[in-house]
Amino acid sequence: MANFGFENDIHSILKLDLPVAEGKSKRQTTCKIGGDRFIPVRNNRQMEIASFLLTRKNDPTEANNTAMSSEKQRAWSVALNGCNIEEAKILHFGGKPLNAPQGYQNNLKVLYNQVTTPASGKKTRYISSTPDRILDAPELKNDFYLNLLDWSSRNALAVALHNSVYLWDATQGEITHLMKMEHDDDYICSLSWTKEGSYLAIGTSDSKVQLWDVDNQKRLRSMASHTARVGSLSWNEHVLSSGSRSGKIHHHDVRMANHHIFTLTGHSHEVCGLKWSPDGRYLASGGNDNLVSVWPSVSEGGGRNGSQSVHSWSEHQGAVKALAWCPWQSNVLASGGGTSDRRIRIWNVNSGSCISSLDTQSQISSLVFAPNYKELVSAHGYAHNNVVIWKYPSLTRVAELNGHEDRVLSLTLSPDCSTVASVAGDETIRLWKSFEVDPLKKKSKERLVKSTSSIHQLIR
């Protein structure tokens, strides 16, 4: 009897207060112990609601409401978007469309357009932080104002070591001792290859400019016109321009016996930077007087206008040795200042304005444009003693090439524009292979050059 009473108590506790359908007993609404789940009892009202919802779509009045609703949506679409949403493309993916059949008219309007961003297709190239090769340069003269390195179109690297000039064949790896000055006290101040790479001009401390036939290792002539050392040289076809410590720039026509044809007298201190533009129209000069000057060629009026420069900029606060013309923008010139300035400036020669300026926080000794990736490379002395690659024209830093233990004095680019050579006061030349072209792009470029050369042969 006691157990029976306990069971009744539990049943009374677990009794669930559920709605009871008509005609059903209360016993059906209780949950009995011993089951593993609870199954609710649906009442008739819930079933009626479900049946109503299932059969509502067949109601003819609903169709009328739907039609009214779609009319409202169409009106809102025209008001907000200016077109019917049912007659518009919601998304349009970029790509070349297929040609439509003749007479076909498409009245759809593009509301949203998604195209692939250029950055998503680009791959960031790897730039090694170590040089591809290191060459010894013993007895290199550690003088900021000299230009002691140049790379020829025939892949020969010329370097001046004190009073001697050496050639390194980058293809074969062979070294040639080209020349040595007669007096030990004299030294080499500047080097410059002709465009064809068969002749080398050498500026010396005894105020002369020598011209050498490299193939025969023979000096063709020694031209005397300056009164001080010749620290900068630059070729423009058969005209060789030379800058001196006296501040004067001389033009030499190497075809003539009387080689000295003109003098430019715009600088008051040593001319340490000299570069002809690729199109031969302008000569840029930089000096220890902090000036950057642009001169017309003799054919453009240099002979008539005397020493009148096209532009003369004095914005730099230090000596300007670093000069570089942009190969793909003939009117753009880059210049870099020395320790007191440390700025890269980009000039528009046509307008005479400074396009951009960047403080590099370090002395700038040399600049060169790298056309393979449209970048600008700078060489630095105190305090960084390194080489920096900048994206042009944004001048954002791409990479730093460290390793020199003394100030970098000069830069020069290989004929295929894939490697930059730097020479420094630590008596080393470092080759940085930082601008190699993608093999697929290189092959397509070579095919284009071959097809162009074949066309020229047919025309001849």
C-alpha positions as CSV (number, residue, x, y, z in Angstrom):
1,M,0.0,0.0,0.0
2,A,2.8,2.4,0.8
3,N,4.5,1.9,-2.5
4,F,1.2,2.5,-4.4
5,G,0.7,5.8,-2.6
6,F,4.3,7.0,-3.5
7,E,3.7,6.2,-7.2
8,N,0.5,8.3,-7.1
9,D,2.4,11.2,-5.6
10,I,5.0,11.2,-8.5
11,H,2.2,11.0,-11.1
12,S,0.6,14.1,-9.6
13,I,4.0,16.0,-9.7
14,L,4.7,15.1,-13.4
15,K,1.2,16.0,-14.6
16,L,1.5,18.4,-17.5
17,D,-0.9,21.3,-17.9
18,L,-1.6,20.8,-21.7
19,P,-4.7,21.9,-23.5
20,V,-7.2,19.1,-23.7
21,A,-9.0,18.5,-26.9
22,E,-12.8,18.0,-26.8
23,G,-13.8,14.4,-26.2
24,K,-10.5,13.4,-24.7
25,S,-9.8,12.4,-21.1
26,K,-7.2,14.1,-18.8
27,R,-5.3,10.8,-18.7
28,Q,-4.1,11.4,-22.3
29,T,-2.4,14.6,-21.3
30,T,-0.1,13.1,-18.7
31,C,3.5,11.8,-19.3
32,K,4.2,8.4,-17.8
33,I,7.6,7.6,-16.3
34,G,9.6,5.0,-18.2
35,G,9.5,6.6,-21.7
36,D,12.6,8.0,-23.3
37,R,11.0,11.1,-25.0
38,F,7.9,13.3,-24.9
39,I,5.6,13.6,-27.9
40,P,3.3,16.6,-27.7
41,V,-0.4,16.3,-28.8
42,R,-1.5,18.7,-31.6
43,N,-4.9,20.2,-31.1
44,N,-7.4,20.7,-33.8
45,R,-6.8,24.5,-33.9
46,Q,-3.2,24.1,-35.0
47,M,-4.2,21.7,-37.7
48,E,-6.8,24.2,-39.0
49,I,-4.2,27.0,-39.2
50,A,-1.8,24.7,-41.1
51,S,-4.5,23.7,-43.6
52,F,-5.4,27.4,-44.1
53,L,-1.8,28.3,-44.9
54,L,-1.4,25.4,-47.4
55,T,-4.5,26.3,-49.3
56,R,-4.1,30.1,-49.3
57,K,-1.9,30.3,-52.4
58,N,-4.8,29.0,-54.5
59,D,-7.0,31.9,-53.3
60,P,-7.8,34.2,-56.3
61,T,-7.5,37.3,-54.1
62,E,-3.9,36.4,-53.3
63,A,-3.0,36.6,-57.0
64,N,-4.4,40.1,-57.1
65,N,-2.4,41.1,-54.0
66,T,0.8,39.7,-55.6
67,A,0.2,41.6,-58.8
68,M,-0.3,44.8,-56.8
69,S,2.9,44.1,-54.8
70,S,5.0,43.6,-58.0
71,E,3.6,46.8,-59.4
72,K,4.7,48.7,-56.3
73,Q,8.2,47.1,-56.5
74,R,8.5,48.2,-60.1
75,A,7.5,51.7,-59.3
76,W,10.0,51.9,-56.4
77,S,12.8,50.5,-58.7
78,V,12.2,53.1,-61.3
79,A,12.1,55.9,-58.7
80,L,15.3,54.7,-56.9
81,N,17.5,53.3,-59.7
82,G,16.2,55.2,-62.8
83,C,15.3,51.9,-64.5
84,N,13.1,48.8,-64.0
85,I,15.0,46.3,-61.9
86,E,13.6,43.4,-64.0
87,E,15.3,44.9,-67.1
88,A,18.7,45.4,-65.5
89,K,21.8,43.4,-65.0
90,I,22.5,43.1,-61.3
91,L,26.2,42.0,-61.7
92,H,28.4,42.4,-64.7
93,F,31.8,40.5,-64.8
94,G,34.6,42.0,-66.9
95,G,35.8,40.3,-70.0
96,K,35.5,40.6,-73.7
97,P,31.8,40.2,-74.7
98,L,30.7,37.9,-77.5
99,N,29.5,39.6,-80.7
100,A,25.7,40.0,-80.7
101,P,23.6,38.8,-83.7
102,Q,22.9,41.4,-86.3
103,G,20.0,43.6,-85.4
104,Y,20.0,42.6,-81.8
105,Q,19.2,45.3,-79.3
106,N,19.9,45.1,-75.6
107,N,18.1,47.5,-73.4
108,L,19.5,46.2,-70.1
109,K,21.4,48.7,-67.9
110,V,24.4,47.8,-65.8
111,L,23.8,48.7,-62.1
112,Y,26.9,47.1,-60.6
113,N,30.1,46.2,-62.3
114,Q,32.8,44.1,-60.9
115,V,36.2,43.9,-62.6
116,T,39.4,42.2,-61.6
117,T,41.8,44.6,-60.0
118,P,45.3,44.9,-61.7
119,A,47.0,44.1,-58.4
120,S,45.3,40.8,-58.1
121,G,47.0,39.5,-61.3
122,K,50.5,40.7,-60.4
123,K,53.1,38.6,-58.8
124,T,55.7,40.2,-56.5
125,R,59.2,39.3,-57.7
126,Y,62.0,38.1,-55.5
127,I,64.9,40.6,-55.0
128,S,67.9,39.0,-53.4
129,S,69.5,40.8,-50.5
130,T,72.9,39.5,-51.5
131,P,74.9,40.4,-54.6
132,D,75.1,38.0,-57.5
133,R,78.9,38.6,-57.6
134,I,81.6,40.6,-55.8
135,L,84.7,41.8,-57.6
136,D,87.8,43.2,-56.0
137,A,88.7,46.8,-56.8
138,P,92.1,47.5,-55.1
139,E,93.5,51.0,-55.0
140,L,90.1,52.5,-56.0
141,K,90.2,56.2,-55.4
142,N,87.6,57.0,-52.7
143,D,86.6,60.4,-54.1
144,F,82.9,61.4,-54.2
145,Y,83.3,63.7,-57.2
146,L,84.8,61.1,-59.6
147,N,83.0,58.7,-62.0
148,L,85.1,55.5,-62.1
149,L,82.7,52.8,-63.4
150,D,80.8,52.3,-66.7
151,W,79.2,49.3,-68.4
152,S,79.3,49.0,-72.2
153,S,76.6,47.8,-74.6
154,R,79.0,44.9,-75.4
155,N,78.8,43.7,-71.8
156,A,82.3,45.0,-70.7
157,L,82.6,46.6,-67.4
158,A,85.3,49.3,-67.2
159,V,86.7,50.4,-63.8
160,A,89.4,52.9,-62.9
161,L,91.8,51.8,-60.2
162,H,94.1,54.8,-59.3
163,N,96.1,55.3,-62.5
164,S,95.0,52.2,-64.4
165,V,91.9,51.1,-66.3
166,Y,90.7,47.5,-66.2
167,L,88.0,45.8,-68.3
168,W,86.0,42.9,-67.1
169,D,84.1,40.8,-69.7
170,A,80.8,40.0,-68.0
171,T,80.1,37.2,-70.5
172,Q,83.5,35.4,-70.4
173,G,84.7,36.6,-67.0
174,E,88.1,37.7,-68.5
175,I,90.0,40.7,-67.2
176,T,92.0,43.0,-69.4
177,H,94.4,45.7,-68.3
178,L,93.7,48.4,-70.8
179,M,96.0,51.3,-69.9
180,K,98.2,52.9,-67.2
181,M,99.1,56.6,-66.8
182,E,102.7,57.5,-67.3
183,H,103.2,59.3,-64.0
184,D,102.3,57.6,-60.8
185,D,101.0,60.8,-59.3
186,D,98.4,61.1,-62.0
187,Y,95.1,59.2,-61.7
188,I,91.9,58.4,-63.6
189,C,88.9,60.7,-62.9
190,S,86.1,59.5,-65.2
191,L,85.1,56.8,-67.8
192,S,82.5,56.7,-70.5
193,W,81.7,54.2,-73.3
194,T,80.4,55.1,-76.7
195,K,77.0,53.8,-77.6
196,E,78.4,51.0,-79.7
197,G,80.8,49.9,-77.0
198,S,83.9,49.9,-79.1
199,Y,85.6,53.0,-77.8
200,L,86.2,54.2,-74.2
201,A,86.8,57.9,-73.2
202,I,89.0,58.4,-70.2
203,G,89.2,61.7,-68.2
204,T,92.5,62.2,-66.2
205,S,93.8,64.3,-63.4
206,D,96.3,66.0,-65.8
207,S,93.4,67.8,-67.6
208,K,93.2,65.6,-70.6
209,V,90.7,63.3,-72.3
210,Q,91.9,60.2,-73.9
211,L,90.1,58.1,-76.5
212,W,90.8,54.3,-76.7
213,D,90.1,51.6,-79.2
214,V,89.2,48.7,-76.9
215,D,89.4,45.9,-79.5
216,N,93.0,46.8,-80.5
217,Q,93.9,48.2,-77.0
218,K,95.2,51.3,-78.6
219,R,95.0,54.9,-77.7
220,L,93.6,56.9,-80.6
221,R,94.1,60.4,-79.3
222,S,94.7,62.6,-76.3
223,M,92.6,65.8,-76.2
224,A,93.8,68.7,-74.2
225,S,91.6,71.7,-73.6
226,H,90.8,71.8,-69.9
227,T,92.9,73.4,-67.2
228,A,91.9,71.1,-64.3
229,R,91.0,67.4,-63.8
230,V,88.2,66.0,-65.9
231,G,85.8,64.3,-63.5
232,S,82.7,63.7,-65.7
233,L,82.2,62.5,-69.3
234,S,79.1,61.8,-71.5
235,W,78.7,60.9,-75.2
236,N,76.1,62.2,-77.7
237,E,76.9,60.3,-81.0
238,H,80.2,61.7,-82.2
239,V,80.3,64.6,-79.6
240,L,82.0,63.9,-76.3
241,S,81.2,66.3,-73.5
242,S,83.6,66.7,-70.5
243,G,83.2,68.4,-67.2
244,S,86.2,69.8,-65.3
245,R,87.0,71.0,-61.8
246,S,87.3,74.5,-63.3
247,G,83.5,74.5,-63.7
248,K,83.6,74.5,-67.5
249,I,82.1,71.9,-69.9
250,H,83.7,71.3,-73.2
251,H,82.2,69.7,-76.3
252,H,84.6,67.6,-78.4
253,D,83.9,66.4,-82.0
254,V,86.1,63.4,-82.1
255,R,86.0,63.2,-85.9
256,M,87.8,66.5,-86.2
257,A,91.4,67.4,-85.7
258,N,90.3,70.6,-83.9
259,H,88.1,68.6,-81.5
260,H,87.1,71.4,-79.1
261,I,84.0,72.9,-80.7
262,F,82.3,74.6,-77.8
263,T,82.5,75.6,-74.1
264,L,79.6,75.9,-71.5
265,T,80.3,78.2,-68.6
266,G,77.4,77.9,-66.2
267,H,79.0,76.4,-63.1
268,S,81.2,78.1,-60.6
269,H,82.6,74.9,-59.1
270,E,83.6,71.4,-60.2
271,V,81.3,69.7,-62.7
272,C,80.9,66.2,-61.2
273,G,77.7,65.0,-63.0
274,L,77.2,65.0,-66.7
275,K,74.5,63.1,-68.7
276,W,73.1,63.4,-72.3
277,S,69.4,62.6,-72.7
278,P,68.6,59.5,-74.7
279,D,67.2,61.5,-77.6
280,G,70.3,63.7,-77.7
281,R,68.4,67.0,-77.3
282,Y,69.7,68.0,-73.8
283,L,72.7,67.8,-71.7
284,A,72.2,67.7,-67.9
285,S,75.1,68.9,-65.6
286,G,75.5,68.9,-61.9
287,G,78.1,70.6,-59.9
288,N,79.7,71.2,-56.5
289,D,77.9,74.6,-56.6
290,N,74.6,72.7,-55.9
291,L,73.3,73.6,-59.3
292,V,71.5,71.4,-61.9
293,S,71.6,72.8,-65.4
294,V,70.1,71.6,-68.7
295,W,71.8,72.7,-71.9
296,P,70.6,72.4,-75.5
297,S,72.6,70.3,-78.0
298,V,74.8,72.2,-80.5
299,S,72.3,71.3,-83.2
300,E,69.4,72.6,-81.0
301,G,71.1,76.0,-80.7
302,G,73.9,75.5,-78.2
303,G,76.4,77.0,-80.6
304,R,74.3,80.1,-81.2
305,N,73.2,80.8,-77.6
306,G,76.6,80.4,-76.0
307,S,76.4,79.4,-72.4
308,Q,72.7,80.0,-72.0
309,S,71.1,77.0,-70.3
310,V,67.5,75.9,-70.8
311,H,67.1,75.5,-67.1
312,S,69.2,76.1,-64.0
313,W,67.8,74.8,-60.7
314,S,69.3,75.7,-57.3
315,E,66.9,73.8,-55.1
316,H,69.5,71.3,-54.0
317,Q,71.5,72.2,-50.8
318,G,74.5,69.9,-51.6
319,A,76.7,68.9,-54.5
320,V,74.8,67.3,-57.4
321,K,76.7,64.4,-58.9
322,A,73.8,62.0,-59.3
323,L,71.9,62.5,-62.6
324,A,69.7,60.2,-64.6
325,W,67.4,60.6,-67.6
326,C,64.2,58.5,-67.7
327,P,64.4,56.1,-70.7
328,W,60.7,56.0,-71.2
329,Q,59.9,59.7,-70.5
330,S,62.4,61.8,-72.4
331,N,61.4,65.0,-70.6
332,V,62.1,63.6,-67.1
333,L,65.4,64.1,-65.3
334,A,66.3,62.8,-61.8
335,S,68.9,64.4,-59.6
336,G,70.3,63.7,-56.2
337,G,72.1,65.9,-53.7
338,G,75.1,65.3,-51.4
339,T,75.4,65.1,-47.7
340,S,73.9,68.6,-47.0
341,D,70.9,67.8,-49.2
342,R,70.2,64.0,-49.4
343,R,67.1,64.6,-51.6
344,I,66.0,63.0,-54.9
345,R,64.3,65.4,-57.2
346,I,62.4,64.6,-60.3
347,W,62.3,67.4,-62.9
348,N,60.0,68.1,-66.0
349,V,62.4,69.6,-68.5
350,N,59.6,70.8,-70.7
351,S,57.9,72.9,-68.0
352,G,60.9,73.5,-65.8
353,S,59.0,72.3,-62.7
354,C,60.0,69.9,-59.9
355,I,57.6,67.0,-60.2
356,S,58.5,65.3,-56.9
357,S,61.0,65.4,-54.1
358,L,62.1,62.7,-51.6
359,D,64.4,63.0,-48.5
360,T,66.5,59.8,-48.5
361,Q,68.2,60.6,-45.2
362,S,71.6,59.7,-46.8
363,Q,74.1,61.2,-49.2
364,I,73.3,60.4,-52.9
365,S,76.2,59.7,-55.1
366,S,74.5,58.1,-58.2
367,L,71.1,57.5,-59.8
368,V,70.0,55.1,-62.6
369,F,66.6,54.2,-64.0
370,A,65.8,50.5,-64.4
371,P,63.4,50.2,-67.3
372,N,62.5,46.5,-66.9
373,Y,60.3,47.4,-63.9
374,K,60.1,51.2,-64.2
375,E,62.1,51.8,-61.1
376,L,64.8,54.2,-59.9
377,V,68.0,53.1,-58.2
378,S,70.0,55.3,-55.9
379,A,73.5,54.9,-54.4
380,H,74.2,56.3,-51.0
381,G,77.2,57.3,-48.9
382,Y,77.0,58.6,-45.3
383,A,75.1,57.4,-43.4
384,H,73.6,54.3,-45.0
385,N,76.3,53.2,-47.5
386,N,73.8,51.1,-49.5
387,V,71.8,50.9,-52.7
388,V,68.0,51.5,-52.7
389,I,65.4,50.6,-55.3
390,W,62.4,53.0,-55.6
391,K,59.2,52.5,-57.6
392,Y,58.7,55.3,-60.1
393,P,56.9,57.7,-60.1
394,S,55.6,57.1,-56.6
395,L,59.1,56.9,-55.1
396,T,58.0,54.2,-52.7
397,R,60.8,52.0,-51.4
398,V,61.0,48.6,-53.1
399,A,64.2,47.1,-51.6
400,E,67.4,48.0,-49.9
401,L,70.7,46.3,-51.1
402,N,73.1,46.3,-48.2
403,G,76.6,44.9,-47.9
404,H,79.1,47.7,-48.8
405,E,81.3,48.6,-45.8
406,D,82.0,52.2,-47.1
407,R,80.1,54.8,-49.1
408,V,78.9,53.7,-52.5
409,L,80.4,56.0,-55.2
410,S,78.8,55.0,-58.4
411,L,76.2,52.9,-60.2
412,T,75.9,51.5,-63.7
413,L,73.4,49.2,-65.4
414,S,74.1,46.1,-67.5
415,P,73.1,46.2,-71.3
416,D,70.1,43.9,-70.7
417,C,69.1,46.2,-67.7
418,S,68.8,43.1,-65.4
419,T,71.8,43.9,-63.2
420,V,73.1,47.0,-61.5
421,A,76.8,47.3,-60.5
422,S,77.9,49.4,-57.5
423,V,81.4,50.4,-56.7
424,A,82.3,51.7,-53.2
425,G,85.1,53.0,-51.0
426,D,85.5,49.5,-49.5
427,E,87.3,48.6,-52.8
428,T,84.7,46.2,-54.1
429,I,82.3,46.1,-57.0
430,R,79.0,44.3,-56.3
431,L,76.6,43.0,-59.0
432,W,73.0,43.0,-58.0
433,K,70.7,40.9,-60.3
434,S,67.5,42.7,-59.2
435,F,65.7,43.4,-62.5
436,E,65.5,40.1,-64.3
437,V,62.5,40.0,-66.7
438,D,60.0,37.2,-66.5
439,P,61.0,34.4,-69.0
440,L,57.7,34.6,-70.9
441,K,57.9,38.3,-71.2
442,K,61.5,38.1,-72.3
443,K,60.7,35.6,-75.1
444,S,57.8,37.7,-76.4
445,K,60.1,40.8,-76.4
446,E,62.8,38.9,-78.3
447,R,60.3,37.8,-80.9
448,L,59.1,41.4,-81.3
449,V,62.7,42.6,-81.8
450,K,63.4,39.8,-84.4
451,S,60.3,40.6,-86.3
452,T,61.2,44.3,-86.4
453,S,64.7,43.6,-87.6
454,S,63.4,41.3,-90.4
455,I,61.1,44.1,-91.5
456,H,64.1,46.6,-91.6
457,Q,66.0,44.1,-93.8
458,L,63.1,43.8,-96.2
459,I,62.9,47.6,-96.5
460,R,66.6,47.8,-97.3
